[in-house]
Amino acid sequence: MFRWAIIFAVIALIASLLGFGGVAGLSQQFAVILLVVALILAVIGFFSRGH
Protein backbone atom coordinates (compact mmCIF):
# COMPACT_ATOMS: atom_id res chain seq x y z
CA MET A 1 0.00 0.00 0.00
CA PHE A 2 2.95 2.29 0.60
CA ARG A 3 3.98 1.60 -2.99
CA TRP A 4 0.62 2.89 -4.27
CA ALA A 5 0.93 6.02 -2.15
CA ILE A 6 4.36 6.71 -3.63
CA ILE A 7 3.07 6.05 -7.16
CA PHE A 8 0.21 8.54 -6.71
CA ALA A 9 2.61 11.09 -5.23
CA VAL A 10 4.88 10.75 -8.28
CA ILE A 11 1.87 11.07 -10.61
CA ALA A 12 0.86 14.23 -8.77
CA LEU A 13 4.37 15.65 -9.10
CA ILE A 14 4.58 14.92 -12.82
CA ALA A 15 1.07 16.25 -13.46
CA SER A 16 1.82 19.46 -11.60
CA LEU A 17 5.04 19.95 -13.59
CA LEU A 18 3.08 19.52 -16.83
CA GLY A 19 0.40 21.98 -15.74
CA PHE A 20 -2.45 19.60 -14.98
CA GLY A 21 -3.56 21.09 -11.67
CA GLY A 22 -6.76 19.07 -11.29
CA VAL A 23 -5.09 15.74 -11.90
CA ALA A 24 -2.22 16.69 -9.61
CA GLY A 25 -4.57 17.63 -6.78
CA LEU A 26 -6.61 14.46 -7.15
CA SER A 27 -3.52 12.24 -7.25
CA GLN A 28 -2.10 14.00 -4.20
CA GLN A 29 -5.33 13.40 -2.27
CA PHE A 30 -5.29 9.70 -3.19
CA ALA A 31 -1.66 9.47 -2.08
CA VAL A 32 -2.43 11.05 1.29
CA ILE A 33 -5.47 8.82 1.85
CA LEU A 34 -3.51 5.68 0.98
CA LEU A 35 -0.64 6.73 3.22
CA VAL A 36 -2.95 7.34 6.19
CA VAL A 37 -4.74 4.02 5.68
CA ALA A 38 -1.41 2.18 5.37
CA LEU A 39 -0.10 3.79 8.55
CA ILE A 40 -3.27 2.91 10.48
CA LEU A 41 -3.10 -0.70 9.28
CA ALA A 42 0.61 -0.85 10.17
CA VAL A 43 -0.08 0.37 13.72
CA ILE A 44 -2.96 -2.09 14.14
CA GLY A 45 -0.76 -4.90 12.84
CA PHE A 46 2.07 -3.89 15.15
CA PHE A 47 -0.12 -4.01 18.25
CA SER A 48 -2.04 -7.15 17.29
CA ARG A 49 1.14 -9.19 16.73
CA GLY A 50 2.05 -8.94 20.39
CA HIS A 51 -1.00 -10.92 21.48
Phi, psi and omega per residue, in radians:
M1 nan -0.571 3.069
F2 -1.106 -0.604 3.120
R3 -1.069 -0.744 3.129
W4 -1.148 -0.655 3.103
A5 -1.106 -0.711 3.114
I6 -1.178 -0.699 3.117
I7 -1.066 -0.802 3.132
F8 -1.157 -0.593 3.089
A9 -1.152 -0.694 3.102
V10 -1.170 -0.720 3.080
I11 -1.047 -0.741 3.120
A12 -1.100 -0.714 3.132
L13 -1.126 -0.810 -3.140
I14 -1.134 -0.749 -3.140
A15 -1.117 -0.658 3.130
S16 -1.215 -0.615 3.096
L17 -1.168 -0.545 -3.135
L18 -1.537 -0.065 3.069
G19 1.636 0.198 3.112
F20 -1.637 1.462 -3.045
G21 -1.132 -0.703 -3.127
G22 -1.142 -0.789 3.128
V23 -1.146 -0.685 3.139
A24 -1.117 -0.764 3.133
G25 -1.120 -0.744 3.141
L26 -1.149 -0.767 3.121
S27 -1.117 -0.659 3.124
Q28 -1.151 -0.683 3.112
Q29 -1.141 -0.739 3.090
F30 -1.082 -0.705 3.137
A31 -1.101 -0.748 -3.140
V32 -1.157 -0.762 3.134
I33 -1.075 -0.812 3.132
L34 -1.105 -0.667 3.123
L35 -1.137 -0.749 3.134
V36 -1.131 -0.783 3.129
V37 -1.096 -0.744 3.132
A38 -1.108 -0.711 3.119
L39 -1.152 -0.719 3.112
I40 -1.090 -0.796 3.121
L41 -1.132 -0.621 3.103
A42 -1.145 -0.723 3.120
V43 -1.155 -0.756 3.110
I44 -1.084 -0.768 3.111
G45 -1.110 -0.657 3.127
F46 -1.102 -0.783 -3.100
F47 -1.348 -0.513 -3.116
S48 -1.390 -0.328 3.122
R49 -1.269 -0.409 -3.120
G50 -1.279 -0.285 -3.071
H51 -1.697 nan nan
